[in-house]
Amino acid sequence: MKHVSGVRSNVGVVAACALLAGAALACGGNDPGGPDGEFPADLVGQWLANQACLPQGCAFTLYDVTNPADSLNIVSGSVSISMLVQSTGRIILTIPGFPSSEGTARVTGSRMYIEATQRTDTVDFAFTGGMLHLDFQSHFDNFDVDGDQVADLTRARAVFRRES
């Protein structure tokens, strides 16, 4: 299989990613912190992934669970994704041209639990060189990342740069 390095020219990929963002950050609970109820200050702020920070490693990548080399980084096209994380644990993800997705997260160690309407999404996070790395644990089965016209079982990874 081949590695998909860029965004396909149709709007469907971006729309699908907006749906992914909505699934991950749907409105939800109100327990923002870890065991002590406090939300980690190092997560709070405005985060961005776009073409300008690609050289620093910014990405929002969908990858095939069975063959991780098959992937699609939507930021390598013209997509810009911003994520606002508030001290209350409220997260707002914005992809221009689509409605913002909102949710509430709680954190335990290096894991975020994002409360959704019908489920909780688990996201592992880490900081490396001033960048926030997110590894979504949910699987999605409606993306074709290898170009064979068949939906692949995928997961998402993201790397954001702090803006403020």
One Martini backbone bead per residue (centre of mass of N, CA, C, O) as a GRO file, in nm:
protein
  164
    1MET     BB    1   0.101   0.033   0.012
    2LYS     BB    2   0.040   0.370   0.024
    3HIS     BB    3   0.135   0.690   0.097
    4VAL     BB    4  -0.055   0.958   0.206
    5SER     BB    5   0.050   1.306   0.182
    6GLY     BB    6  -0.230   1.434   0.103
    7VAL     BB    7  -0.492   1.608   0.003
    8ARG     BB    8  -0.760   1.563  -0.142
    9SER     BB    9  -0.958   1.757  -0.364
   10ASN     BB   10  -1.188   1.696  -0.189
   11VAL     BB   11  -1.420   1.790   0.064
   12GLY     BB   12  -1.472   1.520   0.215
   13VAL     BB   13  -1.228   1.506   0.401
   14VAL     BB   14  -1.288   1.759   0.564
   15ALA     BB   15  -1.571   1.680   0.651
   16ALA     BB   16  -1.485   1.422   0.797
   17CYS     BB   17  -1.300   1.570   1.000
   18ALA     BB   18  -1.525   1.735   1.126
   19LEU     BB   19  -1.675   1.487   1.229
   20LEU     BB   20  -1.447   1.386   1.404
   21ALA     BB   21  -1.435   1.630   1.585
   22GLY     BB   22  -1.727   1.604   1.682
   23ALA     BB   23  -1.693   1.325   1.811
   24ALA     BB   24  -1.461   1.412   2.009
   25LEU     BB   25  -1.621   1.720   2.078
   26ALA     BB   26  -1.871   1.683   2.228
   27CYS     BB   27  -2.099   1.745   2.427
   28GLY     BB   28  -2.076   1.743   2.800
   29GLY     BB   29  -1.947   1.727   3.076
   30ASN     BB   30  -1.838   1.868   3.427
   31ASP     BB   31  -1.545   1.712   3.477
   32PRO     BB   32  -1.237   1.859   3.422
   33GLY     BB   33  -1.053   1.702   3.603
   34GLY     BB   34  -0.907   1.532   3.808
   35PRO     BB   35  -0.918   1.423   4.122
   36ASP     BB   36  -0.894   1.752   4.209
   37GLY     BB   37  -1.039   1.934   3.958
   38GLU     BB   38  -0.789   2.016   3.797
   39PHE     BB   39  -0.658   2.183   3.523
   40PRO     BB   40  -0.398   2.180   3.324
   41ALA     BB   41  -0.207   2.456   3.240
   42ASP     BB   42  -0.042   2.336   2.986
   43LEU     BB   43  -0.319   2.307   2.809
   44VAL     BB   44  -0.378   2.594   2.820
   45GLY     BB   45  -0.504   2.739   2.516
   46GLN     BB   46  -0.387   2.814   2.195
   47TRP     BB   47  -0.410   2.593   1.916
   48LEU     BB   48  -0.211   2.496   1.613
   49ALA     BB   49  -0.276   2.359   1.272
   50ASN     BB   50  -0.061   2.422   0.989
   51GLN     BB   51   0.142   2.497   0.729
   52ALA     BB   52   0.339   2.688   0.889
   53CYS     BB   53   0.399   2.430   1.107
   54LEU     BB   54   0.509   2.180   0.956
   55PRO     BB   55   0.822   2.196   1.016
   56GLN     BB   56   0.748   2.141   1.335
   57GLY     BB   57   0.496   1.902   1.305
   58CYS     BB   58   0.230   1.962   1.217
   59ALA     BB   59  -0.091   1.779   1.267
   60PHE     BB   60  -0.368   1.580   1.105
   61THR     BB   61  -0.389   1.231   1.135
   62LEU     BB   62  -0.484   0.964   0.941
   63TYR     BB   63  -0.473   0.608   1.023
   64ASP     BB   64  -0.406   0.284   0.967
   65VAL     BB   65  -0.420   0.035   1.192
   66THR     BB   66  -0.295  -0.206   1.005
   67ASN     BB   67  -0.134   0.047   0.833
   68PRO     BB   68   0.031   0.327   0.933
   69ALA     BB   69   0.156   0.419   0.653
   70ASP     BB   70  -0.138   0.478   0.604
   71SER     BB   71  -0.197   0.826   0.537
   72LEU     BB   72  -0.359   1.153   0.643
   73ASN     BB   73  -0.266   1.494   0.621
   74ILE     BB   74  -0.469   1.772   0.636
   75VAL     BB   75  -0.249   2.002   0.680
   76SER     BB   76  -0.094   1.964   0.398
   77GLY     BB   77  -0.296   2.133   0.304
   78SER     BB   78  -0.547   2.392   0.361
   79VAL     BB   79  -0.570   2.314   0.658
   80SER     BB   80  -0.699   2.462   0.963
   81ILE     BB   81  -0.641   2.403   1.316
   82SER     BB   82  -0.816   2.486   1.614
   83MET     BB   83  -0.747   2.493   1.981
   84LEU     BB   84  -0.937   2.553   2.268
   85VAL     BB   85  -0.819   2.566   2.609
   86GLN     BB   86  -0.968   2.571   2.909
   87SER     BB   87  -0.957   2.580   3.260
   88THR     BB   88  -1.234   2.398   3.267
   89GLY     BB   89  -1.201   2.190   2.998
   90ARG     BB   90  -1.281   2.337   2.762
   91ILE     BB   91  -1.330   2.251   2.412
   92ILE     BB   92  -1.236   2.411   2.093
   93LEU     BB   93  -1.289   2.313   1.759
   94THR     BB   94  -1.148   2.452   1.447
   95ILE     BB   95  -1.279   2.450   1.108
   96PRO     BB   96  -1.294   2.613   0.845
   97GLY     BB   97  -1.641   2.597   0.735
   98PHE     BB   98  -1.718   2.483   1.022
   99PRO     BB   99  -1.845   2.387   1.290
  100SER     BB  100  -1.786   2.393   1.599
  101SER     BB  101  -1.629   2.193   1.849
  102GLU     BB  102  -1.746   2.068   2.168
  103GLY     BB  103  -1.604   2.010   2.504
  104THR     BB  104  -1.525   1.801   2.794
  105ALA     BB  105  -1.243   1.765   3.003
  106ARG     BB  106  -1.042   1.519   3.158
  107VAL     BB  107  -0.754   1.451   3.376
  108THR     BB  108  -0.511   1.171   3.375
  109GLY     BB  109  -0.222   1.249   3.351
  110SER     BB  110  -0.176   1.162   2.994
  111ARG     BB  111  -0.505   1.172   2.998
  112MET     BB  112  -0.795   1.226   2.808
  113TYR     BB  113  -1.149   1.286   2.875
  114ILE     BB  114  -1.403   1.317   2.637
  115GLU     BB  115  -1.713   1.432   2.658
  116ALA     BB  116  -1.994   1.284   2.522
  117THR     BB  117  -2.309   1.221   2.456
  118GLN     BB  118  -2.244   0.876   2.406
  119ARG     BB  119  -1.934   0.926   2.495
  120THR     BB  120  -1.586   0.852   2.555
  121ASP     BB  121  -1.287   1.001   2.476
  122THR     BB  122  -0.954   0.898   2.427
  123VAL     BB  123  -0.649   1.100   2.499
  124ASP     BB  124  -0.330   1.112   2.436
  125PHE     BB  125  -0.060   1.312   2.587
  126ALA     BB  126   0.213   1.539   2.478
  127PHE     BB  127   0.529   1.707   2.521
  128THR     BB  128   0.730   1.850   2.241
  129GLY     BB  129   0.890   2.124   2.179
  130GLY     BB  130   0.605   2.290   2.231
  131MET     BB  131   0.428   2.046   2.157
  132LEU     BB  132   0.109   1.897   2.098
  133HIS     BB  133   0.028   1.558   2.151
  134LEU     BB  134  -0.224   1.355   1.990
  135ASP     BB  135  -0.395   1.032   2.075
  136PHE     BB  136  -0.649   0.876   1.947
  137GLN     BB  137  -0.844   0.584   2.049
  138SER     BB  138  -1.042   0.593   1.844
  139HIS     BB  139  -1.237   0.443   1.597
  140PHE     BB  140  -1.261   0.464   1.237
  141ASP     BB  141  -1.473   0.357   0.930
  142ASN     BB  142  -1.488   0.636   0.707
  143PHE     BB  143  -1.187   0.610   0.583
  144ASP     BB  144  -0.968   0.668   0.296
  145VAL     BB  145  -0.607   0.641   0.307
  146ASP     BB  146  -0.519   0.447   0.034
  147GLY     BB  147  -0.713   0.480  -0.236
  148ASP     BB  148  -0.928   0.206  -0.271
  149GLN     BB  149  -1.241   0.279  -0.197
  150VAL     BB  150  -1.197   0.180   0.108
  151ALA     BB  151  -1.266   0.166   0.418
  152ASP     BB  152  -1.080   0.238   0.705
  153LEU     BB  153  -0.928   0.164   0.998
  154THR     BB  154  -0.906   0.448   1.212
  155ARG     BB  155  -0.690   0.701   1.340
  156ALA     BB  156  -0.580   0.983   1.539
  157ARG     BB  157  -0.337   1.248   1.494
  158ALA     BB  158  -0.185   1.530   1.674
  159VAL     BB  159  -0.015   1.855   1.610
  160PHE     BB  160   0.044   2.136   1.818
  161ARG     BB  161   0.074   2.489   1.840
  162ARG     BB  162   0.132   2.744   2.036
  163GLU     BB  163  -0.028   3.074   2.053
  164SER     BB  164  -0.129   3.132   2.391
   0.00000   0.00000   0.00000
